[in-house]
Amino acid sequence: MSSLHQTKSILQSHMPSRTRNFQIQTENMPEMILNQLIESLTDYGFFQVDDQGYIQSWNDGAKKLFLYESEEIIGEKLNHLYDVDESLPLFSSPDYYPESLFEGWQIRRDRSRFWAQVKYSPLITLDGDFIGYLVIVKDLSESRQLERQKAEFIGTASHELKTPVASIKGYTQILQHSCGTDPKSAVFLNKMNDQINRLGLLVDELLDVSKIQSGKLILQPETVDVSSLVRDIAEDIQTISPSHEIIIQEDQPISITLADRYRLSQVLVNLLTNAIKFSPKANTIFVKIENDKDSIRVSVRDFGIGISKKNVYHIFERFYQVENTIRKSFSGLGLGLYISSEIIKQHGGKIWVESEKGKGSLFGFSVPIKKN
Amino acid sequence: MTHKILVCDDDESIGEVLKIMLENDGFEVMGLQNGKGIQKKVEQFDPSLILLDIWMPGIDGKEVTKLLKGNPMTKKIPIILISALNDTKKIALECGADDFLTKPFDMQHLLSTVRSHLN
């Protein structure tokens, strides 16, 4: 009976909170009903093994997953269900029977494989004797397949969207170099090139969001001097946007850490272009680089339209843009700060904003100092 | 001396753009739309540099790179991989390519990258 009690508490810990009322009733549930409940859970394989690893019970979910009938498998050893006997360590130490959760291949009756998450919960009597495990098996084939499809989609979408952008950009640049002296054509071609670059950036943003959401935004760390990276990017942006003077303030000329150079550049470009975009009536942007022994902090200060208190809390959210009126005057998908905050989080750093409507904003981030 | 460049991209317009940009800059260009039989074509054309799309049907840019870098006859020819993925650099380093370009590429950047491997 104590193993039944254990089974109940394990079941309860796996139930979502909305079934809590139901859980309370299970406290006095007769064994028969509980067994029926386990039997009928067809989406999960539930079974018990004894302290030697012999299968003791088998529910409908286990039948469906492993294709063994109860009478075929009960009394057999657990290693029928694995390629290699991964269950052995669980029985190897007589004093230590941890709860364990792992993902791996499981073998069906017909020797075909499926990828599953398996949880072993030890069954201990009231006297403290270990009598086996309750095993819960969740088939992950579908979600694994979905993950793979997502990754493939990101790859295909990158290729399919960026290839036409690349060829239009290419033809435009060829024309720019061969249009001769017609000033009107030159102006139009420059505009075309700017618009293509804008389209390219939007495609990048959308793909980055898909990557973030499927956990595929993987950093490629290298040694980066953040200080010189900031100076390089500020210089590039200064060339494109001469309307604002970018002034760099730094206490140390070198700030070296391990970071993903491309991704960090993306954050800096985002913060600087935002600062320029949202301060059309100002002409100065301050960039400050500070170091302490643990981290490097970079902040970008503008004197633009600022953000109201109501909006400032949502500014790093996906697709978030402030009021409609502002959205009409400033283009973009509202993904830049979301992507930046995810990049900084992945670096183990922090991103923040201080802003006052009508006075301007300060966006800052920190990255920890890491060494090779 | 005119340098010969082999361009291999399954997308016709990218292939054409690369060809025009390089020819306008004085290179002799041969265009291919896939990596099939590339080894033989490389031996015949004897290019000074190869521009290769990573994402091609059949034999892809990574496999072509490994093939050419594994052959003593062709291993010294610089290979620049082109891809739409932002992690092209990592892929290029892993398969032994000499450099990479990310789509959409800039004409000046393309030409300077190509030239940097020819001197």
Interface residues (C-beta under 8 A of the other chain):
Chain A: G155 S158 H159 L161 K162 T163 P164 V165 A166 S167 K169 G170 Y171 Q173 I174 H177 S178 I196 N197 G200 D204 I218 Q220 Y262
Chain B: D11 S13 I14 E16 V17 L18 I20 M21 N24 W55 S83 A84 L85 N86 D87 K89 K90 K103 P104 F105 D106 M107
